[in-house]
């Protein structure tokens, strides 16, 4: 296999190992946890029940799909994932366009955001800081929903294609980045509106 193919294989190994751990060790409910005493199981169960008492629960697919707050959260998360994959997939090309041609140097610089062309790397490092938005975002649905799902991750499929299509069509990698930036701005305003309304609940 080519070097880049080995990279994907090696990156997958830790996830595969952990998947077996999750499958055979993790449990769905505190009462099934063999490493807890009976008193600890009851304590954790009651704590979870108290926390979930005031949260929104969707008893069927219709109620879930008709919840406007769910779709707003989808939109915010979609915008965040657009940025994550849009920059991550195209980072080496962006650095190359800044003037570098050495593949090894491009590889090392691509690792810095997650000094030769100083401005480009600094800007990308700041952009990578948007990862902090993901941890902040998950505090919002966890605050009022009893369950979550992964529909917003569809952006992980859409984003590389949008950025790639724009770059190829316009012959300008900056256009793809402008599109990613636009999604980031929309997501920032949307999460501000949503968090403000939830605070009034």
Buried (B, 14 or more C-beta within 10 A) or exposed (E): EEEEEEEEEEEEEEEEEEEEEEEEEEEEEBEEBEEBEEEEBEEBBEEEEEEEEEEBEBEEEEEBEEBEBBEBBBBBBBBBBBBBBBBBBBBBBBBBBBEBEEEEBBEEBBEBBEEEBEEBBEBBEEBBEBEEBEEEBEEBBEEEBBEEEEEBEEBBEBBBEBBBEBBEEEEEBEBBBEBBBEBBEBBBEBBEEBBEEEEEE
